[in-house]
Amino acid sequence: MNKIQQNFMNTKLFWRNILWAVVIFILCSIPGDDLPNTPLISIPHFDKLVHFGMFFIMGIFLFAELSIQTKLKRIYSAVIILALIAFYGGLIEYLQQNYFVHRSGDYWDLFADILGGIFAIIMYPWLKKQKDLLLNCKPFNKISFLKKIL
């Protein structure tokens, strides 16, 4: 990969993380009264699954960026990712408790956020290997834009 391609990759990964953090912020700031009332959302503790999933994805994105942009050992990357997820999840819960309309902060939501990050750290090497195997198989190896967006 030449320097221009590397810079493009680094920029893409950075903005993907920023965009995902904005998506999480927007979803978590929706007033509770405006959330749809569907049978799926009526499942007990469904919000914990949503928090887990959002921060799992954030952990995967962060791990991908740190793996490409730094030469950190996996354990150091894991500590950084968990610290970022805990801070951001805690910030979201604080804002929900004190500033967002009809929302409340919840330690169990923060626990689900951190658990999502832990699972991302555990699963990232396997998921990356599966992605690489998939993109090197026919017919996907002929579709160059997939390698650029994933």
C-alpha beads as a LAMMPS data file, in Angstrom:
LAMMPS data file: protein, C-alpha beads

150 atoms
149 bonds

1 atom types
1 bond types

-500.0 500.0 xlo xhi
-500.0 500.0 ylo yhi
-500.0 500.0 zlo zhi

Masses

1 110.0

Atoms # bond

1 1 1 0.000 0.000 0.000
2 1 1 1.524 3.322 -1.027
3 1 1 1.489 6.461 1.131
4 1 1 -1.583 7.997 -0.560
5 1 1 -3.607 4.810 -0.110
6 1 1 -2.474 4.563 3.526
7 1 1 -3.505 8.166 4.227
8 1 1 -6.897 7.547 2.614
9 1 1 -7.376 4.424 4.739
10 1 1 -6.403 6.256 7.931
11 1 1 -8.756 9.142 7.162
12 1 1 -11.616 6.783 6.278
13 1 1 -11.235 4.838 9.516
14 1 1 -11.035 8.025 11.585
15 1 1 -14.232 9.459 10.087
16 1 1 -16.016 6.104 10.338
17 1 1 -15.368 6.169 14.108
18 1 1 -16.510 9.766 14.426
19 1 1 -19.664 9.054 12.404
20 1 1 -20.488 6.012 14.532
21 1 1 -20.012 8.015 17.746
22 1 1 -22.437 10.635 16.351
23 1 1 -24.967 7.905 15.471
24 1 1 -24.764 6.540 19.031
25 1 1 -25.164 10.040 20.448
26 1 1 -28.227 10.755 18.304
27 1 1 -29.879 7.416 19.092
28 1 1 -29.251 7.824 22.820
29 1 1 -30.541 11.396 22.855
30 1 1 -33.935 10.628 21.313
31 1 1 -36.571 11.540 23.926
32 1 1 -38.057 8.455 25.548
33 1 1 -41.570 9.497 24.488
34 1 1 -40.485 9.555 20.830
35 1 1 -39.213 5.970 20.781
36 1 1 -41.502 3.658 18.814
37 1 1 -43.723 1.378 20.842
38 1 1 -43.320 -1.981 19.086
39 1 1 -43.425 -5.545 20.439
40 1 1 -39.661 -5.848 19.873
41 1 1 -38.922 -2.881 22.120
42 1 1 -41.308 -4.307 24.721
43 1 1 -38.913 -7.228 25.277
44 1 1 -37.497 -6.897 28.814
45 1 1 -34.052 -5.285 28.823
46 1 1 -34.069 -4.828 25.039
47 1 1 -32.274 -1.515 25.548
48 1 1 -29.316 -3.406 27.034
49 1 1 -29.012 -5.427 23.820
50 1 1 -29.084 -2.200 21.819
51 1 1 -26.342 -0.677 23.992
52 1 1 -24.288 -3.866 23.705
53 1 1 -24.634 -3.865 19.909
54 1 1 -23.828 -0.182 19.433
55 1 1 -20.686 -0.374 21.536
56 1 1 -19.685 -3.749 20.050
57 1 1 -19.627 -2.065 16.647
58 1 1 -17.738 0.899 18.105
59 1 1 -15.166 -1.497 19.570
60 1 1 -14.691 -3.246 16.208
61 1 1 -14.254 0.095 14.438
62 1 1 -11.777 1.347 17.051
63 1 1 -9.793 -1.894 16.967
64 1 1 -9.568 -1.741 13.174
65 1 1 -8.267 1.824 13.313
66 1 1 -5.732 1.136 16.053
67 1 1 -4.532 -2.014 14.279
68 1 1 -3.858 -0.137 11.056
69 1 1 -2.599 3.184 12.388
70 1 1 -0.434 2.031 15.277
71 1 1 1.978 -0.750 16.128
72 1 1 0.516 -1.208 19.603
73 1 1 0.346 -4.653 21.119
74 1 1 -3.156 -6.080 21.270
75 1 1 -3.374 -5.659 25.051
76 1 1 -2.581 -1.933 24.836
77 1 1 -5.147 -1.491 22.072
78 1 1 -7.675 -3.340 24.233
79 1 1 -7.030 -1.055 27.213
80 1 1 -7.383 2.064 25.048
81 1 1 -10.597 0.770 23.471
82 1 1 -12.137 -0.145 26.822
83 1 1 -11.158 3.223 28.281
84 1 1 -12.717 5.085 25.333
85 1 1 -15.883 2.988 25.431
86 1 1 -16.239 3.338 29.209
87 1 1 -15.710 7.103 28.988
88 1 1 -18.097 7.600 26.065
89 1 1 -20.713 5.238 27.511
90 1 1 -20.447 6.992 30.879
91 1 1 -20.767 10.390 29.202
92 1 1 -23.895 9.253 27.358
93 1 1 -25.443 7.938 30.587
94 1 1 -24.588 11.172 32.413
95 1 1 -26.185 13.229 29.636
96 1 1 -29.257 10.985 29.615
97 1 1 -29.644 11.411 33.363
98 1 1 -29.090 15.164 33.493
99 1 1 -29.854 16.750 30.119
100 1 1 -31.789 14.566 27.677
101 1 1 -35.580 14.821 27.807
102 1 1 -37.464 11.789 29.177
103 1 1 -34.271 9.727 29.413
104 1 1 -32.511 8.352 32.455
105 1 1 -28.963 7.225 33.087
106 1 1 -28.488 3.587 34.000
107 1 1 -25.409 1.770 35.298
108 1 1 -26.638 -1.397 33.597
109 1 1 -26.578 0.424 30.246
110 1 1 -22.967 1.386 30.933
111 1 1 -22.235 -2.229 31.848
112 1 1 -23.781 -3.334 28.516
113 1 1 -21.636 -0.730 26.700
114 1 1 -18.443 -2.033 28.296
115 1 1 -19.463 -5.653 27.729
116 1 1 -20.004 -4.847 24.044
117 1 1 -16.478 -3.424 23.933
118 1 1 -15.039 -6.513 25.612
119 1 1 -16.752 -8.813 23.132
120 1 1 -15.497 -6.648 20.251
121 1 1 -11.929 -7.002 21.511
122 1 1 -12.327 -10.766 21.823
123 1 1 -14.051 -11.193 18.446
124 1 1 -12.053 -8.713 16.319
125 1 1 -9.219 -11.076 15.246
126 1 1 -11.696 -13.767 14.188
127 1 1 -14.025 -11.314 12.421
128 1 1 -11.102 -9.735 10.549
129 1 1 -9.906 -13.160 9.429
130 1 1 -13.410 -14.065 8.215
131 1 1 -13.725 -10.742 6.361
132 1 1 -10.344 -11.245 4.678
133 1 1 -11.244 -14.804 3.676
134 1 1 -14.560 -13.652 2.247
135 1 1 -13.048 -10.797 0.256
136 1 1 -10.415 -13.107 -1.227
137 1 1 -13.028 -15.618 -2.476
138 1 1 -14.871 -15.483 -5.757
139 1 1 -16.956 -13.471 -6.614
140 1 1 -16.015 -10.948 -3.945
141 1 1 -12.343 -10.677 -4.919
142 1 1 -13.425 -9.034 -8.185
143 1 1 -15.387 -6.302 -6.397
144 1 1 -12.680 -3.836 -5.412
145 1 1 -14.990 -1.327 -3.708
146 1 1 -15.781 -3.898 -0.986
147 1 1 -12.149 -3.893 0.114
148 1 1 -12.208 -0.104 0.265
149 1 1 -15.346 0.195 2.390
150 1 1 -14.774 -2.688 4.795

Bonds

1 1 1 2
2 1 2 3
3 1 3 4
4 1 4 5
5 1 5 6
6 1 6 7
7 1 7 8
8 1 8 9
9 1 9 10
10 1 10 11
11 1 11 12
12 1 12 13
13 1 13 14
14 1 14 15
15 1 15 16
16 1 16 17
17 1 17 18
18 1 18 19
19 1 19 20
20 1 20 21
21 1 21 22
22 1 22 23
23 1 23 24
24 1 24 25
25 1 25 26
26 1 26 27
27 1 27 28
28 1 28 29
29 1 29 30
30 1 30 31
31 1 31 32
32 1 32 33
33 1 33 34
34 1 34 35
35 1 35 36
36 1 36 37
37 1 37 38
38 1 38 39
39 1 39 40
40 1 40 41
41 1 41 42
42 1 42 43
43 1 43 44
44 1 44 45
45 1 45 46
46 1 46 47
47 1 47 48
48 1 48 49
49 1 49 50
50 1 50 51
51 1 51 52
52 1 52 53
53 1 53 54
54 1 54 55
55 1 55 56
56 1 56 57
57 1 57 58
58 1 58 59
59 1 59 60
60 1 60 61
61 1 61 62
62 1 62 63
63 1 63 64
64 1 64 65
65 1 65 66
66 1 66 67
67 1 67 68
68 1 68 69
69 1 69 70
70 1 70 71
71 1 71 72
72 1 72 73
73 1 73 74
74 1 74 75
75 1 75 76
76 1 76 77
77 1 77 78
78 1 78 79
79 1 79 80
80 1 80 81
81 1 81 82
82 1 82 83
83 1 83 84
84 1 84 85
85 1 85 86
86 1 86 87
87 1 87 88
88 1 88 89
89 1 89 90
90 1 90 91
91 1 91 92
92 1 92 93
93 1 93 94
94 1 94 95
95 1 95 96
96 1 96 97
97 1 97 98
98 1 98 99
99 1 99 100
100 1 100 101
101 1 101 102
102 1 102 103
103 1 103 104
104 1 104 105
105 1 105 106
106 1 106 107
107 1 107 108
108 1 108 109
109 1 109 110
110 1 110 111
111 1 111 112
112 1 112 113
113 1 113 114
114 1 114 115
115 1 115 116
116 1 116 117
117 1 117 118
118 1 118 119
119 1 119 120
120 1 120 121
121 1 121 122
122 1 122 123
123 1 123 124
124 1 124 125
125 1 125 126
126 1 126 127
127 1 127 128
128 1 128 129
129 1 129 130
130 1 130 131
131 1 131 132
132 1 132 133
133 1 133 134
134 1 134 135
135 1 135 136
136 1 136 137
137 1 137 138
138 1 138 139
139 1 139 140
140 1 140 141
141 1 141 142
142 1 142 143
143 1 143 144
144 1 144 145
145 1 145 146
146 1 146 147
147 1 147 148
148 1 148 149
149 1 149 150
